Amino acid sequence: MTALTQDRNTERREGTHASAPVAANARIFAGALVAINATGFAVPGSTSATLSGAGVALARADNTGGANGSISVKLWKLPAQLANSAGADAISLADVGKDCFIVDDQTVAKTNGTNTRSRAGRVFDVDADGVWVDFR
């Protein structure tokens, strides 16, 4: 592309919501941590080294029996509260601002589990009820 020579109406988005096509045969529950797989489709969060944290599902998306992308899931990208892992992988206030990693569709951990877990997002806060994860 060449540089502008006149005003341009640049489209913008707030970044609070997104939508992602759901993988074939995937069922994502409302409130679940959603990840994008290696082929670009939304799946429930799980322990895998090939996912990217995308957000939290705003509604159930059941693509059981459907092809890749037959439906989409609406995602919340701003901080959302998920379950904290346990033991040495428990996230604390000292981890605020650091990456956290996907354990399953509702749990995040402090470490990547020796390269077996994908990044969920950034720790926004930690309280007695869980970990607040920012997916932006």
N, C-alpha and C positions, 0 to 999 in steps of 0.2 A: 504494500500500500504506500501511497505517497502522503506527505504531510498535508494537514488541512489548509485550505485557502479561504475558508468561510466557516461560520458557526455550524455546529453539529448538534443535533438532538440526541444525546447519549442516554440510552435506557439505563435505569438503575433499579436495584432491588435492595430491600432493607437487610436481608441476610438472616432473618429470623425463621423463615420457613423454606423448605425445598420439597421437591417431589422426585422420586427415583423409581425406575421400572423394576418390578419384582422378578426375581429368578423363577424359572420353571419349578413347579412343585414346592415352592416355599410358602410357609405360613408365618406371618409376622403378627404378633399380638400387639394391641394398643399398649403403649408404655414401654415397649421393648427397645433395647439398644439395637439399632439397625446398622449393618455394615454393608459396604459395597465389595463384591467379590472380584476376582481377577478378570472377569469378562464384563464388568460394569453393571451388574445387576444387584439389587438389594436382597439381603438375606438376614435372618436373625443373627445377632452377634454370637460367636462361638470361639473356642480356642483354635486358632489357625494363624499361620504366618502370612497368609495371602489376602487378608481383608483390610479395609480402611473404615474406621468409624465414621458414620455419616450423620447420626442424630438419633432422636427418639421418635417412635411411631406415634402419630396423633390418633390413629384409628387402626383397627385390624385390617390386614391385607392378606387374604387367603387366595393364593394362586395354585392351590392343590389341583393337579390335573391340567394346569394351563402352561402355555409356552412362555419362554423368556419374554418379559415385557408386556404380557397380556393385560396386566393391571399395574398400577403405580401405588406407592405408599407415600403419604404426606409425612414430612419430617419436621421436628422442632430442633433447631440448631443451637439455641441459646442454652445456658446452663440448666441441666436437668439432674435430678437426684437418682443415683443408682446405688445398688448394694456394694458394700465394701468387702474386699477379700479378707482373709484371716491370716493369722500368724505373721510370718516374715513378709508376706505380700500385702498386708493391711496398709492402707493409705492413711497418712496423718496430716495434720496442719503443716508440717514441715515440707510436704509435697505440693503445696499450693503453687501453681504456675508451671508445674512439671507435667510431662506426659503420663498418662495412665493407659492400661492395656486391657483388652477384652478377654474376659474369662467365659462368659456366656451372655445371653440376651438381657440380663439384668445385673451383672456383676462386673466390676473392674478391679484391677490389681496394680500394685506398685511397679512390678517388673514385667518384662516381656517373657518370663518363664523360660529362660535360656533359648530365646529366639523361637518360641512356639506360639506366642501371642502377638496379635496385631495391635497397633495403636488405636485407642478409642478416641481420645481427645486430650484436652488439658484440664488438670484439676483446678477448679474454680474455688471450691471451698470443701470443708469436711466438717460434719457435725455428727451428733449421736445417732442420727438416722441413716447416714450414708455419705456418699461422695457426690458432690455437684460437679458435673463434667460439662465443659464448654466444647462444642463440636465445630466451632468456627475456625 
